[in-house]
Amino acid sequence: MKKIEAIIKPFKFEDVKAALVQIGVAGMTVSDVKGYGRQQGHSELYRGAEYIVDFLPKIKIELIIADEDLDKVIAVIIDSAKTGNIGDGKIFVSSIEKIIRIRTCEQDEEAI
């Protein structure tokens, strides 16, 4: 089992969600987050004063999937989140050792 964490631009979330649902992803956790990467934020003008916006708003999507679905899910996220501009985001993949559904005590693949 794998955990995918995708950090994407907020306006791309609905596209990513729809694409994941279309390929059968049953659930996800979504968080509003802030951060920056290589772009180091940007400067804006407000009432004549320039200020630096260090942390940009992003959406973090967390998914737990079966190993055999990994490449398909990553491809769908990339296809639906990519704009081609700086700050499109990142995808992190981790291994999951155990999952337990509290209500039914189902474990691992059955609990996804």
Secondary structure, DSSP 8 states (H G I E B T S, - for coil): -EEEEEEE-GGGHHHHHHHHHHTT----EEEEEEE--TT--EEEEETTEEEEE-SEEEEEEEEEE-GGGHHHHHHHHHHHH--SSTT-EEEEEEE----B-TTT--BGGGG-
